[in-house]
């Protein structure tokens, strides 16, 4: 037994030492390219295989001497074909006088990567023309979101090393061994910033270079991707909130939930005694049709909406849901309908699929989703909903389907949406399932970043 234990401990030691080792891969110029254990190269040193150019000139980027370069007068977004969620990215880069580029992370292939994802600014901080930039525009900043500490760049023309770590909402940037950004995105509460940067909510996306017609060089581009277990993955822990969020559903019972009493206008007219009596009846009805089964809120297709026990103002909400064939539901925000859930692609349906996530009851503002992102019926879907003031942003399965759109007041059309209200899971005469219902309250300010 002792020999077996000794062999096991030795094996662990060898494995640990191997994990700390650095592998060497030849680059195009014959020099050794560092690829640390656990990292994989995003650039083969010879071609742009594995990369796609978006919104730029066909010759905006190229390869020379084992380096990717963005040419003068070229640019556009050069993005990885693959997408990444949590990761550590390392690269070396060299700038010219006045060079301006960026490293896009978790970005969409559509739209402005600095807003539809995040841009880690790549900039010659010493150039005279950049003296009066906004704080969030200097090198290493999360562009116009989190300013970086300055002074870490080497002189123009020298090589720099950079590491970008994105683990959940924790973004860390290290330049030449100096930490310049160490940010929790949950701490970003400025209303204008949140609405302008929907990409802050993205859980995964492309990595890339975001060119601005200036020359830069990059090499030794490698990444370590972290396990990316979403809530529907068998290994994920169900009903455990991510950092910064609270669980509205504990996975065991319907504590903190109640039945629906009428609508906001009728409730406001009730006396306290009338409301208490109506609430007791509504609670009893809700618990007859909304139950918890194996960590899932389950609705039998009868009864009224299930309502959060607390009202909310500005918030970010995560909720996983699935429906039956031809199912129909929604998420009420501040007690007003609704972020739509439905299935429009079943046999016999005559209406073309428009997908879930739209603000169904809007009349003046957009009501349909920007994209069709639903999974197949019976599979879990995830909403990530941001409610700031009157504006709603919705991701469905990490696809942006509503972008800072005004949610109209369904109950009183001449008034804006109520400033506070409950979250409701809508019943619509079809079986429904919900889990991983999390919320993060936001004390949003109305100030925009300095210009």
C-alpha positions as a printed NumPy array, in Angstrom:
array([[  0.   ,   0.   ,   0.   ],
       [  2.863,   2.383,   0.861],
       [  4.514,   1.706,  -2.511],
       [  1.264,   2.452,  -4.292],
       [  0.877,   5.684,  -2.334],
       [  4.482,   6.677,  -3.059],
       [  3.957,   6.003,  -6.786],
       [  0.752,   8.05 ,  -6.745],
       [  2.422,  11.025,  -5.019],
       [  5.352,  10.879,  -7.429],
       [  2.948,  10.864, -10.359],
       [  1.215,  13.951,  -8.991],
       [  4.56 ,  15.708,  -8.581],
       [  5.59 ,  14.897, -12.148],
       [  2.219,  16.083, -13.449],
       [  2.505,  19.321, -11.476],
       [  5.999,  20.017, -12.741],
       [  4.884,  19.283, -16.282],
       [  1.99 ,  21.703, -15.901],
       [  4.475,  24.436, -14.967],
       [  6.741,  23.723, -17.921],
       [  6.941,  25.868, -21.031],
       [  6.723,  24.231, -24.429],
       [  8.572,  25.609, -27.455],
       [  6.941,  25.862, -30.87 ],
       [  8.87 ,  27.122, -33.895],
       [  7.701,  30.406, -35.411],
       [  7.922,  31.403, -39.052],
       [ 11.201,  33.263, -38.581],
       [ 12.822,  30.209, -36.971],
       [ 12.764,  31.602, -33.424],
       [ 11.148,  29.76 , -30.562],
       [  7.57 ,  30.738, -29.752],
       [  6.519,  30.253, -26.128],
       [  3.357,  28.214, -25.602],
       [  2.848,  27.578, -21.894],
       [  1.329,  24.326, -20.709],
       [ -2.46 ,  24.529, -20.936],
       [ -2.327,  27.249, -23.591],
       [ -2.887,  26.81 , -27.304],
       [ -1.654,  29.097, -30.048],
       [ -4.22 ,  31.214, -31.917],
       [ -1.707,  32.026, -34.649],
       [  0.405,  29.51 , -36.584],
       [  3.074,  32.094, -37.428],
       [  2.568,  31.686, -41.175],
       [ -1.069,  32.271, -42.134],
       [ -4.318,  33.794, -40.906],
       [ -5.979,  30.392, -40.741],
       [ -8.522,  30.414, -37.917],
       [ -9.19 ,  34.145, -38.326],
       [-11.825,  36.085, -40.268],
       [-11.699,  39.713, -41.378],
       [-14.843,  41.713, -40.649],
       [-15.648,  45.249, -41.831],
       [-12.229,  45.913, -43.276],
       [-10.102,  45.86 , -46.388],
       [ -9.149,  42.421, -47.663],
       [ -5.465,  43.258, -47.252],
       [ -5.869,  45.145, -43.984],
       [ -3.97 ,  42.452, -42.092],
       [ -1.15 ,  40.161, -43.064],
       [  1.674,  37.943, -41.812],
       [  5.372,  38.768, -41.865],
       [  8.311,  37.162, -40.053],
       [  6.068,  35.179, -37.727],
       [  3.912,  38.181, -36.821],
       [  0.386,  39.353, -37.589],
       [  0.432,  42.968, -38.717],
       [ -2.252,  45.556, -39.319],
       [ -1.091,  47.65 , -42.236],
       [ -1.08 ,  51.431, -42.428],
       [ -4.367,  52.471, -43.963],
       [ -5.751,  48.986, -43.362],
       [ -7.664,  47.629, -40.438],
       [-11.14 ,  46.392, -39.712],
       [-11.84 ,  43.64 , -37.217],
       [ -9.757,  40.471, -37.494],
       [-11.638,  37.947, -35.354],
       [-11.039,  34.353, -34.357],
       [-13.371,  31.836, -35.944],
       [-13.848,  30.238, -32.529],
       [-15.649,  31.816, -29.6  ],
       [-14.421,  31.872, -26.015],
       [-16.114,  32.394, -22.66 ],
       [-13.714,  32.345, -19.71 ],
       [-10.042,  32.472, -20.68 ],
       [ -6.551,  33.814, -20.203],
       [ -5.121,  35.413, -23.347],
       [ -1.429,  36.257, -23.764],
       [  0.287,  38.062, -26.608],
       [  3.253,  40.234, -27.516],
       [  2.752,  43.427, -29.526],
       [  4.715,  46.357, -30.904],
       [  3.442,  49.85 , -31.708],
       [  4.558,  52.718, -33.885],
       [  4.241,  56.391, -33.004],
       [  0.5  ,  57.07 , -32.64 ],
       [ -0.627,  53.465, -33.265],
       [ -4.25 ,  52.725, -32.394],
       [ -5.817,  49.27 , -32.319],
       [ -7.621,  47.118, -29.783],
       [ -8.082,  43.577, -28.561],
       [-11.716,  42.533, -28.823],
       [-12.933,  39.974, -26.292],
       [-16.257,  38.13 , -26.085],
       [-17.367,  40.137, -29.081],
       [-20.041,  39.504, -31.661],
       [-19.105,  39.221, -35.322],
       [-21.875,  41.764, -35.987],
       [-21.777,  45.428, -35.021],
       [-19.143,  47.557, -33.301],
       [-16.948,  45.205, -31.277],
       [-16.193,  47.873, -28.654],
       [-19.884,  47.903, -27.737],
       [-21.204,  44.494, -28.846],
       [-18.357,  42.896, -26.914],
       [-15.494,  44.538, -25.07 ],
       [-12.424,  46.274, -26.458],
       [ -9.2  ,  46.266, -24.493],
       [ -7.576,  49.391, -25.879],
       [ -4.21 ,  49.069, -27.683],
       [ -2.745,  52.544, -28.057],
       [  0.499,  54.495, -28.047],
       [ -0.128,  56.457, -24.849],
       [  2.774,  58.826, -25.472],
       [  1.583,  60.287, -28.796],
       [  0.871,  64.007, -28.633],
       [ -2.424,  63.597, -30.474],
       [ -3.752,  61.426, -27.619],
       [ -3.002,  63.884, -24.817],
       [ -6.641,  64.77 , -24.121],
       [ -8.401,  61.444, -24.462],
       [-11.083,  60.279, -22.058],
       [ -9.64 ,  58.145, -19.233],
       [-11.238,  54.987, -20.623],
       [ -9.494,  55.382, -23.985],
       [ -5.864,  54.89 , -22.939],
       [ -3.947,  51.655, -23.408],
       [ -5.285,  48.63 , -21.558],
       [ -8.627,  50.227, -20.664],
       [-11.903,  48.413, -21.185],
       [-12.841,  50.962, -23.803],
       [-14.964,  53.753, -22.311],
       [-15.937,  51.509, -19.379],
       [-12.979,  50.962, -17.033],
       [ -9.89 ,  53.219, -17.276],
       [ -6.463,  51.598, -17.049],
       [ -3.506,  52.696, -14.969],
       [ -0.976,  54.296, -17.271],
       [  2.791,  54.019, -17.529],
       [  3.166,  50.275, -18.179],
       [  3.98 ,  50.453, -21.913],
       [  7.544,  50.153, -23.147],
       [  8.873,  52.918, -25.425],
       [  7.451,  53.001, -28.954],
       [  9.121,  50.444, -31.195],
       [  9.873,  47.998, -28.385],
       [  7.945,  44.76 , -27.785],
       [  5.346,  44.602, -25.016],
       [  3.76 ,  41.578, -23.382],
       [  0.129,  41.584, -22.299],
       [ -2.186,  39.197, -20.493],
       [ -5.964,  39.562, -20.535],
       [ -7.906,  37.412, -18.096],
       [-11.699,  37.133, -18.397],
       [-13.196,  34.903, -15.709],
       [-16.907,  35.519, -15.36 ],
       [-17.342,  39.243, -14.69 ],
       [-13.722,  39.624, -13.507],
       [-11.562,  41.277, -16.176],
       [ -7.855,  41.713, -15.489],
       [ -5.254,  43.275, -17.787],
       [ -1.515,  42.975, -17.132],
       [  0.964,  44.915, -19.304],
       [  4.67 ,  44.111, -19.041],
       [  4.065,  42.529, -15.65 ],
       [  2.069,  45.477, -14.266],
       [ -1.645,  45.107, -13.502],
       [ -3.386,  48.013, -15.218],
       [ -7.024,  46.885, -14.929],
       [ -8.552,  44.66 , -12.248],
       [-12.285,  45.125, -12.637],
       [-15.553,  43.553, -11.549],
       [-18.051,  44.385, -14.287],
       [-20.855,  44.14 , -11.737],
       [-19.509,  47.382, -10.274],
       [-20.345,  49.25 , -13.492],
       [-23.602,  50.993, -12.609],
       [-23.66 ,  54.09 , -14.798],
       [-26.92 ,  53.953, -16.744],
       [-25.56 ,  55.416, -19.975],
       [-22.552,  53.092, -19.96 ],
       [-24.657,  49.99 , -19.382],
       [-27.082,  50.904, -22.159],
       [-24.321,  51.827, -24.627],
       [-22.309,  48.659, -23.972],
       [-24.637,  45.641, -24.181],
       [-21.551,  43.515, -24.823],
       [-20.682,  43.753, -21.12 ],
       [-23.402,  41.152, -20.57 ],
       [-22.071,  38.648, -23.099],
       [-20.793,  35.373, -21.672],
       [-18.705,  34.382, -24.691],
       [-17.636,  35.601, -28.114],
       [-14.767,  36.1  , -30.538],
       [-11.305,  37.444, -29.804],
       [ -9.705,  39.78 , -32.301],
       [ -7.758,  42.841, -33.349],
       [ -9.79 ,  46.   , -33.929],
       [ -7.841,  48.086, -36.403],
       [ -7.963,  51.844, -36.968],
       [ -5.726,  52.23 , -40.028],
       [ -2.525,  52.226, -37.957],
       [  0.38 ,  49.809, -38.099],
       [  0.854,  47.32 , -35.245],
       [  2.537,  43.927, -34.957],
       [  1.56 ,  40.987, -32.749],
       [  3.03 ,  37.554, -32.096],
       [  2.993,  34.715, -29.553],
       [ -0.809,  34.901, -29.403],
       [ -1.992,  32.063, -27.181],
       [ -5.006,  31.292, -25.019],
       [ -6.016,  29.088, -22.144],
       [ -9.753,  28.416, -22.267],
       [-11.467,  27.644, -18.966],
       [-14.33 ,  25.157, -18.431],
       [-17.519,  26.863, -19.502],
       [-20.317,  24.958, -17.749],
       [-23.619,  26.708, -18.376],
       [-26.637,  26.012, -16.22 ],
       [-28.023,  23.434, -18.649],
       [-24.759,  21.47 , -18.626],
       [-24.969,  18.248, -16.535],
       [-21.944,  19.302, -14.465],
       [-23.249,  22.753, -13.616],
       [-24.615,  23.476, -10.157],
       [-28.286,  24.333, -10.518],
       [-29.853,  27.308,  -8.756],
       [-26.507,  28.602,  -7.444],
       [-26.182,  32.293,  -8.365],
       [-23.041,  33.693,  -9.996],
       [-21.074,  36.32 ,  -8.057],
       [-23.025,  39.531,  -7.59 ],
       [-26.444,  37.892,  -8.046],
       [-29.076,  36.631,  -5.618],
       [-31.232,  33.577,  -6.186],
       [-34.942,  34.356,  -6.518],
       [-35.577,  30.594,  -6.476],
       [-33.784,  28.437,  -3.927],
       [-34.307,  25.155,  -5.798],
       [-36.414,  23.622,  -3.016],
       [-39.661,  25.554,  -2.566],
       [-41.545,  28.683,  -3.594],
       [-40.503,  30.863,  -0.687],
       [-40.164,  34.489,  -1.854],
       [-42.891,  33.935,  -4.483],
       [-46.61 ,  34.639,  -4.375],
       [-49.729,  34.445,  -6.487],
       [-50.944,  37.206,  -8.779],
       [-53.643,  39.602,  -7.562],
       [-55.382,  41.425, -10.416],
       [-53.383,  44.169, -12.207],
       [-51.468,  47.176, -10.803],
       [-54.38 ,  49.596, -11.258],
       [-56.906,  47.361,  -9.476],
       [-54.46 ,  46.468,  -6.707],
       [-53.836,  50.161,  -6.025],
       [-57.55 ,  50.69 ,  -5.397],
       [-57.853,  47.883,  -2.813],
       [-57.851,  48.506,   0.902],
       [-55.179,  46.714,   2.899],
       [-57.791,  44.228,   4.125],
       [-59.061,  43.541,   0.62 ],
       [-55.531,  43.092,  -0.697],
       [-54.591,  40.683,   2.112],
       [-57.682,  38.571,   1.483],
       [-57.102,  38.491,  -2.286],
       [-53.423,  37.655,  -1.778],
       [-54.237,  34.67 ,   0.427],
       [-56.529,  33.257,  -2.249],
       [-53.993,  33.937,  -4.993],
       [-51.212,  32.221,  -3.   ],
       [-53.312,  29.101,  -2.488],
       [-54.154,  28.965,  -6.197],
       [-50.524,  29.478,  -7.212],
       [-49.295,  26.605,  -5.058],
       [-51.886,  24.309,  -6.585],
       [-50.409,  24.823, -10.067],
       [-46.826,  25.979,  -9.539],
       [-44.671,  23.348,  -7.857],
       [-41.003,  22.471,  -7.449],
       [-39.827,  19.23 ,  -9.004],
       [-36.169,  18.192,  -8.99 ],
       [-34.946,  21.758,  -8.568],
       [-37.239,  23.165, -11.267],
       [-40.251,  25.493, -10.969],
       [-42.936,  23.544, -12.809],
       [-46.266,  24.919, -14.05 ],
       [-49.121,  22.576, -14.995],
       [-50.745,  24.948, -17.501],
       [-53.503,  26.236, -15.205],
       [-53.809,  29.26 , -12.965],
       [-52.234,  32.723, -12.909],
       [-48.728,  34.216, -12.956],
       [-46.141,  33.504, -10.276],
       [-44.93 ,  36.782,  -8.748],
       [-41.725,  37.685,  -6.922],
       [-42.25 ,  38.637,  -3.296],
       [-40.208,  41.811,  -3.741],
       [-40.423,  44.763,  -6.119],
       [-37.38 ,  45.851,  -8.153],
       [-36.212,  49.025,  -9.849],
       [-33.123,  48.674, -12.065],
       [-31.72 ,  45.18 , -12.3  ],
       [-30.09 ,  42.44 , -14.312],
       [-31.921,  39.132, -14.348],
       [-30.894,  35.652, -15.422],
       [-33.544,  32.994, -15.944],
       [-33.505,  29.598, -17.623],
       [-36.717,  28.338, -19.176],
       [-38.17 ,  25.694, -21.415],
       [-41.61 ,  25.177, -22.9  ],
       [-43.727,  22.476, -24.457],
       [-44.719,  22.328, -28.099],
       [-46.754,  25.417, -29.047],
       [-46.014,  26.816, -25.581],
       [-46.473,  30.471, -24.676],
       [-45.205,  32.48 , -21.716],
       [-43.174,  35.548, -20.81 ],
       [-41.292,  37.45 , -18.127],
       [-43.041,  40.523, -16.713],
       [-40.688,  43.344, -15.735],
       [-41.841,  45.666, -12.946],
       [-45.198,  43.94 , -13.178],
       [-45.705,  44.861, -16.829],
       [-45.749,  42.482, -19.791],
       [-43.418,  41.297, -21.228],
       [-40.274,  39.687, -22.522],
       [-41.878,  37.069, -24.751],
       [-41.45 ,  33.306, -24.502],
       [-43.076,  31.166, -27.13 ],
       [-42.631,  28.412, -29.664],
       [-43.6  ,  29.196, -33.225],
       [-41.963,  26.389, -35.134],
       [-44.147,  23.39 , -34.351],
       [-45.981,  21.302, -36.941],
       [-49.204,  23.027, -37.861],
       [-48.022,  26.542, -36.995],
       [-48.826,  28.998, -39.755],
       [-47.048,  32.038, -38.31 ],
       [-43.366,  32.302, -39.338],
       [-40.967,  31.953, -36.392],
       [-39.986,  35.288, -34.899],
       [-38.379,  33.847, -31.8  ],
       [-38.507,  34.616, -28.104],
       [-37.125,  37.623, -26.276],
       [-39.053,  40.452, -27.942],
       [-41.074,  43.043, -26.005],
       [-44.364,  41.605, -27.159],
       [-46.799,  44.312, -26.009],
       [-44.915,  47.306, -27.387],
       [-46.909,  49.384, -29.86 ],
       [-44.72 ,  52.423, -30.547],
       [-41.309,  50.877, -29.936],
       [-39.864,  47.666, -31.454],
       [-41.619,  44.521, -30.288],
       [-39.893,  41.748, -32.235],
       [-36.489,  40.233, -31.417],
       [-33.443,  41.194, -33.474],
       [-32.543,  37.538, -34.047],
       [-34.013,  34.06 , -33.741],
       [-32.02 ,  32.415, -30.961],
       [-34.411,  29.812, -29.511],
       [-33.285,  26.27 , -28.889],
       [-35.459,  23.322, -29.868],
       [-38.654,  22.744, -27.915],
       [-37.939,  20.873, -24.696],
       [-34.394,  22.233, -24.385],
       [-33.325,  24.81 , -21.833],
       [-32.953,  28.428, -22.92 ],
       [-31.391,  31.31 , -21.014],
       [-32.487,  34.931, -20.813],
       [-30.163,  37.631, -19.542],
       [-32.31 ,  40.735, -19.08 ],
       [-31.093,  44.23 , -18.212],
       [-33.731,  46.729, -17.037],
       [-32.425,  50.31 , -16.679],
       [-34.976,  53.108, -16.434],
       [-37.438,  52.502, -19.269],
       [-34.902,  50.602, -21.374],
       [-34.589,  46.832, -21.705],
       [-31.743,  44.786, -23.174],
       [-32.222,  41.046, -23.662],
       [-29.836,  38.249, -24.534],
       [-31.301,  34.883, -25.458],
       [-28.753,  32.074, -25.351],
       [-26.025,  34.753, -25.492],
       [-27.495,  36.278, -28.676],
       [-28.552,  39.934, -28.465],
       [-32.274,  40.038, -29.283],
       [-33.312,  43.376, -27.716],
       [-30.955,  46.356, -27.487],
       [-31.814,  49.217, -25.095],
       [-35.462,  49.346, -26.186],
       [-38.186,  51.231, -24.284],
       [-40.642,  48.924, -22.538],
       [-44.085,  50.502, -22.744],
       [-46.601,  50.599, -19.933],
       [-49.194,  48.018, -20.94 ],
       [-51.614,  49.026, -18.184],
       [-51.55 ,  52.784, -18.726],
       [-50.373,  53.514, -22.265],
       [-50.035,  57.253, -21.716],
       [-47.535,  56.756, -18.87 ],
       [-43.971,  55.411, -18.832],
       [-43.268,  52.011, -17.315],
       [-43.642,  51.999, -13.527],
       [-40.385,  52.847, -11.698],
       [-40.621,  49.717,  -9.549],
       [-42.521,  46.471,  -9.661],
       [-42.365,  42.714,  -9.339],
       [-40.898,  40.118, -11.65 ],
       [-43.551,  37.69 , -12.873],
       [-43.395,  34.301, -14.569],
       [-46.348,  34.393, -16.938],
       [-48.845,  31.565, -17.159],
       [-50.42 ,  30.993, -20.549],
       [-52.31 ,  27.691, -20.454],
       [-49.284,  25.567, -21.348],
       [-46.785,  23.633, -19.216],
       [-43.667,  25.63 , -18.295],
       [-40.366,  25.057, -16.535],
       [-38.021,  27.605, -14.916],
       [-34.776,  27.331, -12.97 ],
       [-31.664,  29.391, -12.191],
       [-33.689,  32.529, -11.523],
       [-31.123,  35.114, -10.405],
       [-31.251,  38.878, -10.002],
       [-28.717,  41.657,  -9.444],
       [-30.073,  44.994,  -8.289],
       [-28.343,  47.987,  -9.871],
       [-28.098,  51.387,  -8.249],
       [-27.822,  53.016, -11.656],
       [-26.721,  56.609, -11.962],
       [-27.807,  58.894, -14.771],
       [-24.379,  60.363, -15.447],
       [-22.601,  59.559, -18.684],
       [-18.838,  58.935, -18.801],
       [-16.863,  62.144, -19.28 ],
       [-16.38 ,  63.257, -22.885]])
